[in-house]
Amino acid sequence: MGKIEKLIERFLKVPKDFTWDELVTLLSHFGYEPLKTSKTGGSRRKFVNNKKVIINLHKPHPEPELKQYAIKQVIETLKEQGDI
């Protein structure tokens, strides 16, 4: 099993210690790119794929771990798009 497959498997278990950087890697694998944010964009981050599907998330700070509800929202979107 490759590195990305292990990351997907871990992500689907909705861990409490899944980091923002791991999420960016995962979304990039599925073709999602971060949108540029304005100077006043705050901690909201958007990712878009080639089908123009947008995933809108709050970038956690100061700790890098995502909230479990955010992971569940991303899983739901990825399932709806047939990515997982």
N, C-alpha and C positions, 0 to 999 in steps of 0.2 A: 504494500500500500504506500502510495506516494505522500509527500508532505501535504499537498493541498487536500487529498482525500481524508487524511487524518484531521486536518483543520475543519473540514466540513462535518465530519463525524462528531467532533468535539462541539462545534457550534450547534448542531441539532439537539444536543443534550441540554442546551440552555444553561451553560455554566455561569457561576457567579463571578468568575475571574477572567472572562473573555474581554480582551483589550481592544481599544479603538484601532490600533495598528493591525491587529489580526483581522478585524472587520474590513478594513480598507483592502487588505490582501485578498480576502474572500470575495468581496464585491468586484474587485478588479478581475478576478478569475472568471466571473460571470459576465464581464463586459460592461460593468458600471464604472463610470469615470466621475470624479468629483467636479461639481460646477464651481466656477469662480464665485467668491462671495464679495459683497460690497464691504466697504470699510466699517459700516455699522451693522454687519451681518450677525454680530454676536457669536454665540456658540452653535447656532443652527448650521448644519451642513447638508447639502443635497448631492445626491449621486444620480446620474442618468445613464441609461443604456441606449443602444442604437434604435430601439423601438420607442424612445422618448418616455419610458417609464421612469418616474422620479421616486427615489427613496429619500425621505426627509427625516433627519435625525438630529438629536442634540449631542454635540461632542462633549463627553464627560470631562470634568476638570474639578479639582486638581488631580484626582486619581484617574487613571486611564481606563478603568473597568466600566463596561457598559451595564446599564440597568437591564434586568431580565425582561421587562416589558418591551424594551427596544429590540432585543434579540428576537422575541416572539413576533414583533411586527415585521422585521426583516424576513424571518422564515416564512411568514404568511405571504408576503409579496413575492419572494422567490418561488414559492409553490404555485402561486397564481400564474406566474410567468413561465412555469414549466422548467425552471432551472434546477430545482431539486425535487 
